[in-house]
Every structure is written in structure tokens, then in C-alpha cells.
């Protein structure tokens, strides 16, 4: 599983995380956690999967930095793009 993220150092309030699961007989696990950096530990963040925008999830900043954002990719050769934002900030 590969991943990337937009850094918060840009000063933008809306960031993105992407993940891709490659094919092959030794494809990585379906769920992985990706630790984010530069968040406010005491803030809550809304995370929206662009494939399922009607079901956003909320996480504490501390959890996203310490435990990571869980991303599940059910199929080989699949990907996900997620947007995270602090509530009340400009989108």
C-alpha cells in the first residue's frame, strides 16, 4: 500500500490523503493506518472519502497523529482519496 498526504505547512485548512493498493499475489493488507503530521492535537477533524462523501468520519487530531488514519481498500488495484478539514474552517 502506498500513500501520500498534503502537508499542513501550506496554511490551507483543507488537505488530502491518497492511498493506492497495487495488484499482485503479495498485495499488502486491505487496511492500513497512515499517521498524519502537523495537526492540532486538541482539535477534531472531519475526514471524507471522495468515493463515499455522504458518510464523513470524525477523529481527534491526537489520534490521527499517534495511531493514524485507517484506510481500507477492498480490492487489488484500487485507490482512495480522502479530504480532511477542521470543522468551522474555510473549505
N, C-alpha and C positions, 0 to 999 in steps of 0.2 A: 504494500500500500504506500502510495506517495502522497505527500501533502504540501500545502503552501498556505501562507496567510498574508494578508495585508498588514503592515505594521502600524501601530498606533502613533508612531513618531511623526506621521504626516499631519497630525492635528485634526484629521477628519473624524467625525463621530460615527460613521458607518464603515464597517470593514468587512472583509470577506475571507472565507476559508474554503479551500478546494481540496478534494481528495479523489484519487483515482485508484481503482483496483485493476491490476493487469490480469490478463489471462494466463493460461499455462497450468501444467499439472501441479505446480508448487505455489499456486497463488496464495498470497497471505490471508490471514484470518478475515472474516467478514466484518468484524467490529474492531475498531482501534480508537485510542484516545490521543488527542493532539493537544499538548499544553500550549496555551496562548501566553503572550508576554505583554507587558505594558498596560495591563488593565488596572482599574481601581479595585482593590480587594474588597472594599465595603459596598461597592455598587452591584446592582443586579443587571444582567444583560439578557436581552431578548435575542434568541437565535432562530432564524428562519431558514428552512431548507427550501430552495427555489423550486424543487420538484413537488413540494407539499406546503405551499405558502399559507394555507388555511389553518395549520397546526404549529404555530411558533412555540418554542420552549423557552423557559427562563432558567438562568443559572446565576449563582453568586460569582462575582469576579474571582474571589479566592479559589473556588472550586475549579474554574476554568484554567487558572494558572497552576494550581497544585496537582489536581487529578487529570485535567484535560477535558476537552470537548469530545464526547463519544460520537463517532461517525460510523454508521453501518451501511455497507454496500452489499446488497443481497446477491448480486450476480457478478461473475467474472466479466471483465471488460466493461465495467460501469464506473460512473463518476458521480460526484455530488458537489454542488456549490451552495454554501451557506453564508448568510449575512448576519452579522451580529451588531447590535446597537444598544446603547444605554437608553432606557425609557426617558422621554422628555427632551432628548437631544434632537437636533435637526436631522432629517432623513435625506 
